Each structure stands twice: as structure tokens, then as C-alpha cells.
Amino acid sequence: MTTPFPFTAVVDQDDLRLALLLNAVSPSVGGVLVRGEKGTAKSTAVRALTTLLPEVSVVPGCRFSCDPASPDPGCPDGPHEGGGGGASRPARMVELPVGASEDRLVGALDIERALAEGVKAFEPGLLAAAHRGILYVDEVNLLHDHLVDLLLDAAAMGASYVEREGVSVRHAARFLLVGTMNPEEGELRPQLLDRFGLTVEVSASREPEKRVEVVRRRLAYDDDPAGFAARWADEEAAVRQRIVAARELLPSVRLGDGALRQIAATCAAFEVDGMRADIVMARTATALAAWAGRTEVLAEDVRQAALLALPHRRRRNPFDAPGLDEDKLDETLEASSGDDDPDPDGDGGGPGGGGGQPGPDEGPAGDGAGAQPEGGEGEPAPGGAGEQSPAPAAEPFRTKVLSVPGIGEGAAGRRSRARTEHGRTTGARRPQGTLTKLHLAATVRAAAPHQRARGRSGRGLVVRRDDLRQATREGREGNLVLFVVDASGSMAARQRMGAVKGAVLSLLLDAYQRRDKVGLVTFRGSAADVALPPTSSVDAAAARLESLPTGGRTPLAAGLLKAHDVLRVERLRDPARRALVVVVTDGRATGGPEPVALASRAARLFAAEGVASVVVDCESGPVRLGLAGRLAGELGGTAVTLDELRADSIAGLVKDVRRRAA
């Protein structure tokens, strides 16, 4: 049984409830992206929405839910006669699993029948099932990029296209798109964020009374789901009727020139890219007016539309927190209000979800006072007088591409070569299971020698299942990029840590763009710590890096052994994902007994297992010992200096040329 919508009323979800209802009134708003920490009833609210949507009338027997009043002329199950009788059914909510295949999403053609019989035998996918309903993607930030692209293209065009080897199928796919995500597990790319109409942030209430009421209602629902639903039936019916009334009123709502000027001025003031934000704000403000039972868009509607449509479009890179400065918003609306605006004050009175949050107080920036000299790694362990306050990171830059050698089979990404479902075709093989990517030439070659034996008499090719060949493709995969960062006293010397943090931050940005998982191991004093277990959230890694203190000795061996343990555990969890270990150090080893020999033995563990590694040499000054290069050799990897790490570095280019020549 679907959880009743009023169950979510006691959670801090006013913006979420409003955003979902506005999309129910006007699906052209473009869907909702729900961001929030775990356990905040995001999925509960989305699933509960289905009980509020009016029933839909469909053509009996149509797998694509065509409307009998205006059936899709291109429906694969058609043609249907317009104006015929229909059957009513509740609106569906279709869930898209994170691990779904492309065929499961858009549908699949029976290639064998298409080649042998020339018929379009099409099995509809989830997009067809969600037509005229809700398509819900839990953990949308973990969905593969190519699936997100297909999903958002269908949502924008209202149709799904399947093209396979010259055979094409098109069907209508208009649905309310809702995605939920936990930002701790990684972010969506900015261009994909922009494709969601609205976004809301949800969090658990900190008020004891509200938390008590959440638990009380949850327990009541678990004890008697039917009775709990019956208790809220009248309220749900009232909300459902209000949605129907708002839909009927929507075409009559007037969006005046004054409101349009406010929308344009607001988008310009917050420097959002493109024009999609203006269009979404206009549609949202119109839906807000219809929901309120008005035929005129007011300034308060524009304000609330901005709070829902703009925060995620202000995000420029993965380390920017989404948000909106409400004081600036009010000033912009007031300055752009015209005489024809019915409500120039426009205080809105609505919830301020998505408002800008001030950055954390980082305290006085490290200016180097009291920094250790080069030999300061002999100072006390962390917590003593040798510990330095966190140094601010230098400005990030574009890094050269670091990749894992060989060809992998990991999750799709943009770093290392891999055999994937998408990419350039490199060969053919017999299919293992369902055929997904036909290699047409190889299939014809396999069938051609048998045509006379199969009694071929006409021009058509007689194809059997044994003739079919699956295309093998080569693309790119995402890797686990494990950072092993030296935070000892020697790294704090000469203000080196700011440049080091800037370099790691640059590599984190690169990992975000290439869809990698990242982890962070730090070592200082007498031990190493897993500052961040492997995750898809580069935001979390950047936050841990920013607060990283320095000081104490350099237990290099402990850092390498800790990284080795992390990789061992991660191989059990995700054996197909290959690792790239990035050690950021000057190569010194001073912590523990026989530190140099122990570090060498630890490094050889990585070389013996064939783990790809790169040492970022942070040594500076006129006299250099070359310890990082020696460490890279023992790891079986390569060494680059901070300068060579830059994509536009002349030194890096010269080094690459010499390496290729050798």
C-alpha cells in the first residue's frame, strides 16, 4: 500500500510537498530533484504523491497508455481511433533502478525478427510504462551518465526514440520526473542539474515534538496501514480535487509583462546560464497561481518560483553549495517591479527552502607564523606543539590526464580505457545472454555460408539465432582514485601545504569530471588515517582536505600500508573497478623504526600487485634529494612534480616527449 501523503507533513518538507504538487498541476515545469541527507523521507514523499494524482483514461490493450481522446498517431500498438471509449486506471509510478540497462529504460527491439522477418517486434521499456505518470529515480546521482542523458532527453521532448541498425521506433513518453539523491554520495554534473525544473533541500527536523510525531505516525502506519490511510482519506481527496481544479484553471492564468520582467531580472541578477531557468520560473509561477486559485501571477509567485528553480542552477563546480541569497532576491524583485504588477511588495510568506547558507568560519588564515623549518618533522606528534593550523588551498588548475594502463571492465566513466556498452566498436563475439548491440557485418558474415543449406529462395537473408554477433566496444571507465597525502611537518615547511592542497583539489575536480570514486588517506605524526573511505562524493573529499592540519613526523610506511588495506577491502566490494593511487609527498620517511626500509617494503606491495600509481613530488628548494622519484620506482609507477601536473606545463610536455622517445 502506498504511504499516505499527509505522513510527510511532520517532516521539514514544505518545499518538497509544494514542488511535487506544482509538477502534478503542470508537468511542463520539468520535474523535481530532491536533495537531502539519509532518512529524511524523500522516497516516502514521492511514493505518496501517486495517491493524489487523478486517474487516467487509456486505450484498452495499448502498452503505451495512449489517451483515447487524442491517441498518439505514431504509437507502435496503433493506430487507434480517436474519440473511442477508454478504460480508467490509477496513475502509475515507475521506478528506474540505478543498475538498469539502456534496453530496460527505452525498450528493446527483437533484432533477430527484424532482420529475418522485417517486423518491428518491440518490447516497451520503463519510459513507456511511465507515460502519463511518474518516473522516479532514487539515487539519481549514481545513475550512469548515458542513462541520465536518455532520460532527460525523453523528458524534454515528450517522446522516446529507439534506433537500432536502421530500425526505429518512436512512442510518446510524457511523465513527471522525480529524482532523489544524497549529496554525500556525489553530485550530478551542472548541465544535468539544469535539466531538472525544480530542486529542493530536505533535512530532518531538530524539534523534538516534530520528531516524536514522525515516529508516532510511522508506528501507527506499520500497525494498521489500512486504518491509517482511511484516517487521511478525506484530506487526500481534498488535495486531489484541488489538483484537478488547478489543472483546469491553468490555461486561464495570465503571466503579465511585469512578472516576466521580474523573472528575467532575477535570472540575470543571479547569473544563471542559458534561458531554461527563465522558462521554468515562468511555468512554476503560473502553476503557483493556479494552485492558489488565481488567474493572475503575483510577485509572491515569482519569488517562490525563484526559490525552487534557481538554487541548483547557481552551482558552477562540484564544490559550490547550492543556494540563493534571499535578501538579494527581494532587492531584485523590488527593483524590477513595474506599475502593472498587482503585488509590488511580494513578501511571499512562503518557506525559504534553498536559501543561501554562509560559508563555514575558517578562523584566521594560516600566514605561516610559527611554521616549522625543513627539519621540523622531529617535532611532537599531532596534538602537541608541532601541529600546524590548516593551510588554505591554492587556486585549483586543470591537470594532465592520469590513467590506469591496460583495458578494464569497470563502471562507465571518462578516465581509463575499458570494454563498455558504449564507445567505438572494436570487434564482435557471440552474445552471452540477451543481444544488446548487434554487429551487423559480423552477423551477415556468419549467416552467408549457410543460405543454400537453409533453402533461401528469395532476396531476404535467412538468419538464425546462432548467426547473431554482439558488438564489442571500447570506451572509458571510472576508476577509484585513492589519494595518499603526506601531512607531516616537512610538508608544512616553506608554506608548501597550500600548493599541495591546491594540486589535490585540482585532481579532485578532474576525478569529478571523469566520474571516479575517490578516497583520502593521510599520514602524519606516528600513524595514518582514512580521512575519507572510497566514495563518489568529491565534495566530502574537498571538505576533509580543507580542514587537514599538518605537523609531526613522516610515517610514510604507515600511509602506504593503510592505503593497501583500503584497496584490499574495496576490491571485495567492487572488483571490476581498477584503482589509481596518487601519493602526494616529498618522499621523506622519518616515522617509526627503520622508516626508509619499511616504506620501501610497503611500496613494493603495490608493485607486486600491479596497482597503478603516481607520486606527486612536493619537494621544493634549490637542493632536491629525489626521494619521491625513488618511491615512484619502488611503487612501479611514475613521478610528477607539482609543475608537471598542470595540463599546460612546458616541463610536463618535455618530460612526456622524452618518455615516448625512450
N, C-alpha and C positions, 0 to 999 in steps of 0.2 A: 504494500500500500504506500502511496506517495505521502510524504510528510506534509501536513497542512502548512500553508504559507504563514499563518499567524505565529507558528512556532518560532520564527526568526525575529519576531518583533522585540524580544527581550535582549537580543544581541545588538551591539552597536552597528546596525546595518541600514540605517535610514537611507543613505545614498544608494546602497545596493538595491534595496527594495524599489526605490524610485527609478533607478536606471533600468531595471528589469521591466517594470510596468510601462515605462515610456517606450521601450522596444516592442512590448506587446501591443501598444496602441499604434505605433508607427515602426514596422520592421525596417523601413528605409533608413532609420537612424544609424544602423550599421553594426549592431551587436554591442556586447559588453565584455570588457576584460576586468576580471575581479582579482585584485592582488591582496594578499594577506597572509599572516602567519598561520601555522598549522592549528587546527582545532577551532576555527572561527566560524564554522557552519556555512562555508562558501558553497559547498556542494549541496547542502540541505536546502539553502535558499533557491538555488537553481532548479533542483528537482521539484520543489514545492510549487514553482511557477506553473507547471503543467496543469495543475488542478484549477487554475484561474483562466486558462485560455478557452475561448468558446470552441464548441465542436466545429469540425469542418465537414463539408459535403464533398464526397469523392465519387468518381465514376466507378461503378461496381466492377471488380476484376482488374482494374488498372493498377499495375505495380508502381506507378509513378504518381499516384494521388492526384490525378487531374481533377480540376474543378468542372463539374458537369455544366455549369453556366457558361464557362469560357475555357474549354479544354485546350491543351497545348497542341497546336497543329503538327508539331514535329515529334509528338510522343511516340516512342518505339512500340508501344502497345496499341497505338491508334491506327487509323483516325477514329476519333469519337465524334458522334453527332452532338452539336451544341444544343443547349436547352433541354436535354433529356433529363430523366429522373436520376437522382443520386442517392447514395447511402451516407448517413451521418456517422461519424466516429469521433472519439476524443482526439485532440491534437497530440501528436507524438513528441517525445523527447528521445533523440537518438544520441547515444554516447560513442565518441570516437576514442578508442584505446590508443595510448601513446605508442604502442608497438605495432599498430595497424600497417598493412601494406598499401601500396598505391591502388592495387586492384580492389582491395576491401573498401577503400574510400570512394573511388569513382566508378567502380564496376569493372567487369571483365568480359572480353569477347571470347567466344569459343573459336580459337584460331583454326583448329582442325576443320570444323564445319564451314568456316568462312572460306578456306582455301579449296576444300573438296566439293562443297555444295553451293558456294556463293551466297549463303544466307547470313544475316546478321543475328546470330544467336547471342544475345546479350544478357548477362546476369547483373541486375542493378546492384549498386553499392550503397554505402551509408548516405551519400548525398541525395540519392533518390528517396531513401526511406525518410529523410528529414524534411523533404519538400512540404511546405506549408505547416511546419512545426518548429521544433527547437533542435539545434545541433550543439551538443555540449561536449567540450574538450577539457577534461580535467588534466592539470599539469601541462598546459599548452606550451609552456616554455621548454618542455622536454621533447616535444614533437619534432620529428625530423624536418629540416628546412623545406625539402621539396614537397612534403605533405602540407605544410603550412601555406606554401605558395599556391598549391592546387585548391586548398580550402578557401583561402581568401579571394582568389580569382573567381571561384564559383559564387561566393557571397556577393562580390561586387557586380557580376554580370547577371546573376539570377539564373544561370544555366551551367550545366556540366558537359564537357566535351571529352570523348574518349576517341583517340586516334591511334590505330594500330595497323601498320603495314598496308596503308591505302584504304582501310575500312574505318568509317567514322560513325559515331553515334552521338546524338545530342538530346538532352532532355532538360526540362525545367528543374531548377534547384533553388527555390527561394525559401529561406529559413532564417530563424532568429539565431544568430551565432553568439554563443556564450563560452568564454574561456576562463578558467581559474588557474592561479599559479601562486606558488610560494616563492617570493624573491630570493630567499636564502638558497634556492636550488638553481639559480641562474636567471638571466634576463632574456627577453625577446630582443631581437635586433630593432633599432629605432624605426626602420622603414616598415617593419611588420607591426610594431606598436601603433603606427599611424593608421593602419588599416582597420583597427577596431574603432567603432564610433565613439564609445564612452569607456571610461575607466573609473573604477572606484577602489578605495583602500578600505579594508575592514580589519578590525582588531577586536580582541576580547575586552569586554568592559572591566574596568578596575573597581567598579562599585559593588560591594558585597551583596546588596539587595538584588541587583540585576543578575549576578552570578547564581544566587540562590534560586531565583525564578527560572533561570535556564535549566538548572538541574531538576527542579520540581516538574517542569513541563516535559523534560526528556523522560523522566521516570514514569510520569503519567502516560505518555505515549507508548512506552515499552510495555506497561502493564495492560493497557487496553487500547490498541491502535484505533479500532472502530469507534469506540466511545469518545476518544479524544477528537477524532475527525468530526464526529457528529456534533460535538460541543461547539466547533468553529464553523459548522456548515453554513449558517445564516450569514456570518461575516464574509466568508469566502464567496457566497452567492452575490452579496452586495458588491464586492470588488469586481467580480466577473461582469456584472451588469454595467458597472462604471466603465470597464474597458470597452464593452460593446458600444456604449453611448459615446465615449471619446472617439472611437473609430468612425462612427457616423458623423460626428461633429468636425473631425479633422479637415475634410475638404473645404469647410466654410471658414476656417481660421485665416485671418488676414495678417500677413507679415509686412508691416508698414516700412516706409523708407527710413524712418527714424531708427527702428530696431535693426534694420540692415546696416545702417551706418555704425551703430554701436557694435554689432558683430564684427564688421570689417576693422573698426578701430581697435577692438580688443585683440583680434588676431595679429594685427600689425604691431601693437604695443608689446605683445609677448613674443614677437619674432618667431612665430611658428612657420615651418617650411610648407610651401605649396598652398593649395586652395581647399584641400579636403576639410580642414578644420572649420573654415567659414561655412561650408555646405552642411557639415554635421551640426554645427551650432544652430544654423537656421532651422534644420529639421527638428532638432531637440527642443528649441524654444517653441516651435509650432505645436509639438506633441505635449509640451508642458501646459500650454494654453488650453488645448483640447481636454487634457486630463483635469484641469481646473474648471472646465465647463464654460470657457470663454471663447469668443471668436476674434479676439484681438491679442496680439503678443505684447506683453508689457516688459518694462526694463527688468523686473524681477525674474522674468522668464529667461532673458538674455544672460543675467548674472548666474542663475543656476545652471544654464546650459554651458557656460564657460567653465564652471567648477567641475563639470562632468566630462567635457570634451577636450580640454586643453592641457591638464597636468602631464599626461604621458607624452604629449607632443612637444613639450619643452625639454625633453631628455635628449642630450646631444651625444653622450657616450655612456658606457655601462656604469661609470662611477658617479653619474649625476643622479640625485634623488628627484623623483617626480614630485611636482608640487606647483602651487600657484600663490603668488603674493596677493592676498585678498584686499589689502589696502590699495595696492596699485590697480587692481581690478576695479574697485569702487571709484577711484580717481578717473580712470579711463572712461568708465560708463558715464560719469557725471560730465566730463569734458566733452563727450561726443553726443550727449543727449540733445535732441532738437525740439523745436516748439511743437512738432506734431507727435511727440512721444506722449502717450497717455499717462505715464508714470515716471516723471523725470527723477524722482528720488531713488526708487529702485533698491530699497534696502534688502528686499528679498525675504529675509527672515528664515531662509532655508538652511539646512545643515551645511556646514563648511567643509565637508569631506574633500580632501585633495588640496587643502591649503598648504602653503609653503611652510616648511619647517626650518628653523635656523640651524646652521651647522653646529657641530659639537664644539665646545670650548676647548681648544687645544692648549690653552695656557701660553706662557711666554715661549716664543720660538727659540730653539737652540741657537745661540750665537757663537758657540764654540768656547765659551768661558769655562775653564776648568777641564778642557778636553785632555785626554791622555796623550803623552808623546808616543812615538812609534813603538817604543819598547814597553808600553803600558799594559801588555797582556798579562803581566805578572801581578796585577792588582787583585784585590779580593774578589770573590765570586759574586754573582748578581745579588743585589740587596745590600752590598757593602758600599764602601766609599768609591769603588771603581766603576759603579754603574752610571751611565750617561743617560740624560733625558732623551726621549725620541727626537730624532732629527727630521725636519720636513723633507719630503721628497722633491727632487729636482723635476723640472718640466719633462714630461714624457716625450718620446720621439718615435718615429717609425723605424722598426727594427728589420734587420735582414731575416730572411726565412730560415728557420731551423727546422729540420725534418728528420724523421726516422728512416734509415736506409732500408731497402728491400720493399716488398709488396705485402701489405697486411690485408686483413678481412674484418676490420673493426667497424664501428658505427660511422655513418656518413659524416664527413666534415670537410676541412679545407687545408689540411696540413700535409700528410704523407700519402704516397701512392698506395692504392688498395683496390682489391676486387670488390666492386659495388654494383648495385642495381642501376646506377645512373653514371654516365660518363661515356667515354669513347669505346666503341666496340673493338675488341682485340681478338676475338675468335668465337668458336661455337663448341657446344658439348651436348650430350644427351640430357634432357631435362630430368632433374631429380624432384619428383613430385609434380605440382601444377606448373605448366608452362606459363611464364610471365613475360619474357622478352624473346620474341621469335627472331631467329636468324634466317631470313627468307632464302638467301642464296644457298646456305648450307642445307636447308630443308629440301630445296629443289634438287640439289646435287645428290642428296640421299635417296630421293624418290625416283629420279630419272632412270636409273638402270633397270627398274622393275616394271616399267609401264607396259611392255608387251606381255609379261607374265601375268599382269593383273587384268589383262583384257581391255586395255584402253582402246577405244574406237573413235572418240571424238577429239576435240581440241583441248578439253579440260584435262588437268593433271590429276591422276589418281594418287591421293596422299593417304598414307596410313599413319597411325599414331607413332609407330617406330621410326618414321621418317623425320619427325619434328626435331628441331635443334634449338636449343636455348642459346641465346647470345651471351657471351661472357664479356663483361665490360670493366674498364679500369677508370677509376675516379680518384677521389681523395677521401681520407678518413680523418676523424678527430682522434687525437692522442691524449694520454694522461701526461701533462707537463708537471713534473714534480720539482719544485724549487727547493734547493738546499742552501740556505743563506747563512753566511758567517756574520754573527752579530757580536763578535768579540771586541776587546779594547783596541786591537790593531786596526779594525775597520773604522773605529771612531776617530782615529788619528787623522790629522790634516783635513777634517771635515769631509772625509771620504764617504760617509754613510748616506749623505743626501744624494750624491751622484749614484750610489748603488741602488737606493730606493727608487730613484727615477728610472734606472735601467730595468729593474724588476717590474715596475709599474708599466713600462713600455712593453715588456714581454707579456704581461697580463692582458693588456689591450689586444695584443696580437693573438693571444690564446682565445680571447672572447670572439674575435672576428673569425677565427678558424674553427670555432665550435669544439674546443678542447675541454676536458676536465682539468682542473688544477689542484695542486696540493702544496702545502708550505711546511717545511721542516727548518727550524732554526737551531743553531748551536752557539753556546757561549758559556763562560764560567767553567763548570765541570760536567755539563750534560747537554743533551739535545732534546728538543721538544717538538711534537707535531702541533704546530701552531694552527694548522687547518687540514683536516683529513680531506682526501680527494673529493671534489665537489664540482658542480657545473657553475657555481656562483663565483665569478671573478670579483664581484663587489665585496664578498666576505674576505677574499684573499687580500684585496687592496686595503680593507679596513684593518686587518691584522698587521699588515706591513707598515701602515702609517703609525701604529702605536708601538712598533717594535723598539725596545730600548737596546742599548749596546753597553759592553763593558766586560771585563774579566778575561780569562784565558781563552785559548782557541782549541776546543776539543773536536778537531776535525774528524777523527775516527768515530766518535760518538754520533756526529751528524750523519756520516755515511752509513753507519750501521742502522741508525733509526730510519733513514730513507730506504734501506734494503728491506727492513721489516714492513714498511708501508707498502712497498711494491709487492711483497710476497702475499700480503692479505688482499690487495687489490686484484691480483691475478686470479684468486679464487672467486672473487665477486664478478669480475668482468674479464674473462680470459682472452677475449678477442681484441681488447683494446691494448695497443702497444704503448710503451712508456718512453718518454724523453726526460732524462734527468738533467736539470740545469743547476750546476753548483756555482754559487756566487761567492768567491773568496779570493784572498791574496795568496793562498797556498800554505800559509803558516800552520804549524801543528805544535801546540805547546801544552795542551791539557792531558793529564793522565800519565801513567808510566810508559816510557818508550813511545812517545806520541807519534814520532815520524814513522817508525816501523809499523805501529798498529794502524796508522792511516793508510799506509801502503797496502797492507794485507786487506783492509776493508775495501779499498778501491779495486783490488783485483777480483773481488767477488762480482762486481758489476761486469768487468771484462769477461770473466768466465761464463757468465750467463748471457752475454751478448746484448746487454742493455745499452741503448743509445744514450750518449751523454755529451754534454757541452760544459766546459768550465769557463765562466766569465771571470777573467783575470782582473782583479781590482787593485793590483799593486801600482803604486804611483811613486813619483820622485825620480831623480836622475840615476840613482843606483837601484837596479832591479835584480832580484835573485832568481827569477824564472821558476819559482816553486809551483805556480799554477799550471804552467806548461808541463812540468814533470808529473803533476797529479793527473792531468788530462791523458798523458801517455799510459799511466797505470790503469786508468778507467777504461782505456780503449776508445777514447773519444777525441774531441778537438778542443782547442783553447782559443778564445777570442778576447781581446781587450774591450774595455768599455767603448773606446772609439770605434773599433772594428764592428761592434754590434749594430751600429747605425746603418740603415739601409743605404744612405748616401755617402758613406765613409770612403774616402780615397784609399786609406790604408787597408780597409776590408777588401776593396776591389783588387788591389795589387796582390794581396795575400791569396785571394781566390784564383787569380791568373797563375801565380806561381804554383799553387797546389795542382791545378789542372795540367800545367806543363810538366810537373814531376810525375 
